[in-house]
């Protein structure tokens, strides 16, 4: 009997230890307030080859390129570049005018794309960036115990996902816009001085009006 009781006690102890370790599975480990779920920026190049001559792009080619810009919904944050073996100023000017209708300037240089640009052709490249947070939402923590006093695996998912979805130019998440160095204090002071120098509305007294009543 004592041997049997000892074996039963050892089996219960082993089972309890196994359940305890199993409950610890997925326990949070990040003890800082820095989210491990950070936005990732992906760039995609879209290309269109158009015919170009000594005088730049013909009217039909310009119409085709304009339709492509509209179909691609060219917008803020996109980068447009030209891969032109001839480096024609006329071609660049024609593409610049079409891109300027969407508020886009032409970039210097062009990214490397697959294939070759055939003679007599010019490759227009739209580089579009997309921001997202991989691994969100994260509900991998299966235990209510938190011996590490750590944040949940999905900590920061909501905030970073919203920022990635709302930012107009995803490239700004990598490097923000640089200032021009020009001060606008003089411009802002004009509005402030105008507000301060404005005479109060009640300075001239109350307007007189007839007090007579009707019958």
C-alpha positions in Angstrom: 0.0 0.0 0.0 2.7 2.6 0.8 4.3 2.0 -2.6 1.0 2.4 -4.4 0.2 5.6 -2.5 3.7 7.0 -3.4 3.1 6.2 -7.1 -0.3 7.9 -7.1 1.1 11.0 -5.4 3.9 11.2 -7.9 1.5 10.9 -10.8 -0.7 13.7 -9.4 2.3 15.9 -8.8 3.5 15.3 -12.4 0.1 16.1 -13.7 -0.2 19.4 -11.8 3.3 20.5 -12.9 2.3 19.7 -16.5 -0.9 21.8 -16.2 1.0 24.7 -14.7 3.6 24.7 -17.5 0.9 24.4 -20.1 -0.9 27.4 -18.6 2.3 29.4 -19.0 2.3 28.9 -22.8 2.0 32.2 -24.7 2.8 34.3 -21.7 3.8 37.9 -22.7 7.6 38.6 -22.5 7.9 42.2 -23.7 8.5 44.1 -20.4 8.9 47.5 -22.1 6.4 50.0 -23.4 7.8 49.8 -26.9 5.6 47.9 -29.3 7.2 45.1 -31.2 4.5 45.5 -33.9 5.9 48.2 -36.1 4.7 49.3 -39.6 6.5 47.9 -42.6 6.8 49.8 -45.8 6.6 48.0 -49.2 7.4 49.6 -52.5 5.9 48.4 -55.8 7.0 49.6 -59.2 4.4 49.9 -62.0 5.7 50.5 -65.5 4.3 51.5 -68.9 6.4 51.7 -72.1 5.4 54.5 -74.6 6.7 55.4 -78.0 8.9 58.5 -78.1 10.5 60.4 -80.9 12.8 63.3 -81.4 9.9 65.7 -80.5 8.9 63.8 -77.4 5.6 62.0 -77.1 3.0 62.1 -79.8 -0.6 63.1 -79.0 -1.9 59.5 -79.0 0.9 58.4 -76.7 0.2 61.3 -74.4 -3.5 60.3 -74.3 -2.5 56.7 -73.5 -0.2 57.9 -70.7 -2.8 60.2 -69.3 -5.3 57.4 -69.2 -2.8 55.2 -67.4 -2.3 57.8 -64.8 -6.0 58.1 -64.2 -6.4 54.3 -64.1 -3.6 54.0 -61.6 -5.3 56.8 -59.5 -2.0 58.7 -59.4 -2.0 60.5 -56.0 0.1 62.1 -53.3 2.9 59.8 -52.1 3.5 58.2 -55.5 6.8 58.8 -57.3 6.9 59.1 -61.1 10.2 58.6 -62.9 11.3 58.2 -66.5 13.7 55.6 -67.9 14.7 57.2 -71.2 17.8 56.0 -72.9 17.9 59.2 -75.0 17.4 61.5 -72.0 15.1 63.7 -74.2 14.0 67.0 -72.6 10.9 67.1 -74.8 9.8 63.7 -73.5 10.4 64.7 -69.9 8.5 67.9 -70.4 5.5 66.1 -71.8 5.4 63.5 -69.0 5.9 66.3 -66.4 2.8 68.2 -67.7 0.7 65.1 -67.5 1.9 64.2 -64.0 1.5 67.8 -62.8 -2.3 67.4 -63.4 -2.3 65.1 -60.4 0.1 67.2 -58.4 3.1 65.0 -58.9 6.6 66.1 -59.9 9.0 63.9 -61.9 11.9 62.3 -59.9 15.5 62.4 -60.9 16.6 59.0 -62.0 14.5 55.8 -62.2 14.5 52.6 -60.3 15.7 49.3 -61.8 12.9 47.4 -63.4 12.7 44.0 -65.1 13.4 43.8 -68.9 15.0 46.3 -71.3 13.6 49.4 -72.8 13.4 48.9 -76.5 14.8 51.5 -78.9 12.4 54.3 -79.5 10.5 53.6 -76.3 10.5 55.3 -72.9 9.5 53.6 -69.7 7.4 55.5 -67.2 7.6 54.1 -63.7 5.2 54.8 -60.8 6.7 53.8 -57.4 3.9 53.3 -54.9 4.5 52.6 -51.2 2.2 50.7 -48.9 2.3 50.6 -45.1 1.0 47.8 -42.9 1.7 46.2 -39.6 2.5 42.4 -40.0 1.2 40.0 -37.3 -1.7 42.2 -36.2 -4.0 41.5 -34.5 -2.0 39.2 -32.2 -4.0 37.0 -29.7 -1.3 34.4 -29.2 -1.2 34.9 -25.4 -3.4 32.1 -24.1 -2.7 32.5 -20.4 -4.1 35.0 -17.9 -0.9 34.8 -15.8 1.7 37.5 -16.4 4.7 36.7 -14.2 6.9 38.9 -16.4 4.7 42.0 -15.9 4.8 42.4 -19.7 2.6 44.0 -22.3 0.4 41.8 -24.5 1.7 40.5 -27.8 -0.8 42.7 -29.6 0.2 45.8 -27.7 0.5 48.7 -30.2 -1.4 47.0 -33.0 -4.3 49.4 -33.0 -2.3 52.6 -32.9 0.3 51.5 -35.4 -2.2 50.0 -37.8 -4.3 53.2 -37.7 -1.2 55.3 -38.4 -0.2 53.1 -41.3 -3.7 53.3 -42.8 -4.0 57.1 -42.4 -0.6 58.4 -43.3 -0.8 60.2 -46.7 2.7 59.3 -47.7 3.9 56.0 -46.2 7.5 57.0 -46.9 7.1 59.6 -44.1 7.1 56.7 -41.6 10.7 56.0 -42.6 11.9 59.6 -42.9 9.7 62.7 -42.3 9.5 65.7 -44.5 12.4 68.1 -44.3 11.8 71.8 -43.8 12.9 74.5 -46.2 14.6 76.5 -43.6 12.5 79.6 -44.3 10.9 81.3 -41.4 7.2 82.2 -41.5 7.2 84.3 -38.3 6.7 87.6 -40.3 3.7 86.1 -42.1 2.0 84.8 -38.9 2.7 88.1 -37.1 0.6 90.0 -39.7 -2.5 88.1 -38.8 -1.8 88.5 -35.0 -1.2 92.3 -35.4 -4.4 92.6 -37.4 -6.4 90.9 -34.7 -4.9 93.0 -31.9 -5.3 96.3 -33.8 -9.0 95.6 -34.6 -11.3 98.0 -32.7 -13.7 96.3 -30.3 -17.2 96.0 -31.8 -18.8 97.8 -28.8 -16.5 100.7 -28.8 -18.9 102.9 -30.8 -21.8 102.5 -28.4 -25.1 100.8 -28.9 -27.1 101.5 -32.0 -30.2 103.6 -31.5 -33.5 102.2 -32.7 -37.1 103.2 -32.7 -39.1 102.1 -29.6 -42.5 103.0 -30.8 -45.1 100.2 -30.9 -47.9 99.4 -33.2 -51.5 99.8 -32.3 
